[in-house]
Amino acid sequence: MVLETIKFWYRNTQAKSQDWLTNPEGNGSGKPTQNLPVDITRQLQRKSEELPTAIAHQKALKDSFSKAFENWRSDPEAPNSLVVLGSPTDRLPLLFCETLATQIERQWIHERSLDWERRPSDYASLSVQLKQAIGETQIGFSDEGSTDILEKRQSLVIVPQLEWCFLRCIEGLEAIELLREMIFTDSSRFWLIGCNRWSWQYFDYVSKLSAYLGDRLSLPGLNAEELKTWLDPILNSLNFEFSEEFDEEKIDKFWQQYFSYLAHLSSGIPSVAGDVWWRSLVCPQPSEDEEEKSEAIAESSLKTIKIIPKIPKLPDLPSLLPEDRYLLYSLLLHGGMSLSHLALSLGESETTVQARVHFLWLADAIERKKDFLWVNPAYYPKLRDLLDSNNFLVGKDNI
């Protein structure tokens, strides 16, 4: 009897879940809908991109850094580095800035940071520019006593995006090898390094980097509650419309299901979830006798327009040629790059690569700002799975 009850509960739960997932509206509004005006969509996209990094990620970094840094300051044999791993679409430089600024000031730490906003254009001089940014290191092992060593341990070097220190081409790994040597031979400074998992797996494959660096923190995927908390500053400012039959309890249940599914689709990656979230929002379609209201809808502000949340879904990848897969893989591996660097990494002319970049940009699979290109976060999960199934060296996300 108990077994039958469990089976009935499971089937009933699955049926309700499937009904929610197949309902074209998903929130009980029952109204025909249309896409949001372009201006509204752009505002939502910009707002999601401008959100602070997730509290869960800030806490994970703060706790791991505090523990590793204090161990290094109190134990002469402790590792002198912490590597923070994220997805290729995570904003690690922003996470470091938002999490550690106050903590570093409070602990009177002498800090040097590699504050590049992108990979330097002259990749051949990456090693020289790296030295200039972080200063000279104390090469060689000290013969001083452990007490003297610990007293001098006040320096921190931050490299928020390690993948910007290399280019996959001839001599493109020189700066990574230099950094590896610096960390291994200079225990007078603590090294905090951010890196996407794809680059880290590549570095470990070609230069055994993990054997030289100490502790690692792999940022966890956010759960449904954490994703909702992260997006709440925008959610609370919008005018959502639900069916009149939806009371507060039903609305809460809808959001629980919505964010559980969003966490599943996005692998808990905030940038992906934010991009998929705003794509799931529509507005009511005016009836035939309300056509004159169409212009009013188009001119609505973000605060006044009625918004209907539909079931989130990942956009489909465009039809990709084999060379497109290598191009997109290179963008993810390098954490975004310029067209000239992309061409170098692929061993192709800029003219040839530019044609495929233009196609992928029109298909929405990549984004660009001036000369900088990166993969659109909403396409990342399907692209990751596609490249993995085609034997590319793909980093595994914490799902």
Stockholm file with secondary structure:
# STOCKHOLM 1.0

chainA/1-399         MVLETIKFWYRNTQAKSQDWLTNPEGNGSGKPTQNLPVDITRQLQRKSEELPTAIAHQKALKDSFSKAFENWRSDPEAPNSLVVLGSPTDRLPLLFCETLATQIERQWIHERSLDWERRPSDYASLSVQLKQAIGETQIGFSDEGSTDILEKRQSLVIVPQLEWCFLRCIEGLEAIELLREMIFTDSSRFWLIGCNRWSWQYFDYVSKLSAYLGDRLSLPGLNAEELKTWLDPILNSLNFEFSEEFDEEKIDKFWQQYFSYLAHLSSGIPSVAGDVWWRSLVCPQPSEDEEEKSEAIAESSLKTIKIIPKIPKLPDLPSLLPEDRYLLYSLLLHGGMSLSHLALSLGESETTVQARVHFLWLADAIERKKDFLWVNPAYYPKLRDLLDSNNFLVGKDNI
#=GR chainA/1-399 SS CHHHHHHHHHHHHHHHHHHHHHCSSSSSCCCCEEECCHHHHHHHHHHHHTSCCCHHHHHHHHHHHHHHHHHHHHCTTSCCEEEEEECTTCCHHHHHHHHHHHHHHHTTCEEEECCCSSCCSCGGGHHHHHHHHHCCCCCSCCCSCHHHHHHTCCEEEEESCGGGGCCSSTTTTHHHHHHHHHHHHCTTEEEEEEEEHHHHHHHHHHHCGGGTCCEEEECCCCCHHHHHHHHHHHHTTSEECCCTTCCHHHHHHHHHHHHHHHHHHHTTCHHHHHHHHHHTEEEECCCGGGTTHHHHHHTCCTTTSEEEECCCCCCCCCCCCHHHHHHHHHHHHHTSEEHHHHHHHHTSCHHHHHHHHHHHHHTTSEEEETTEEEECGGGHHHHHHHHHHTTCCCCCCCC
#=GC SS_cons         CHHHHHHHHHHHHHHHHHHHHHCSSSSSCCCCEEECCHHHHHHHHHHHHTSCCCHHHHHHHHHHHHHHHHHHHHCTTSCCEEEEEECTTCCHHHHHHHHHHHHHHHTTCEEEECCCSSCCSCGGGHHHHHHHHHCCCCCSCCCSCHHHHHHTCCEEEEESCGGGGCCSSTTTTHHHHHHHHHHHHCTTEEEEEEEEHHHHHHHHHHHCGGGTCCEEEECCCCCHHHHHHHHHHHHTTSEECCCTTCCHHHHHHHHHHHHHHHHHHHTTCHHHHHHHHHHTEEEECCCGGGTTHHHHHHTCCTTTSEEEECCCCCCCCCCCCHHHHHHHHHHHHHTSEEHHHHHHHHTSCHHHHHHHHHHHHHTTSEEEETTEEEECGGGHHHHHHHHHHTTCCCCCCCC
//
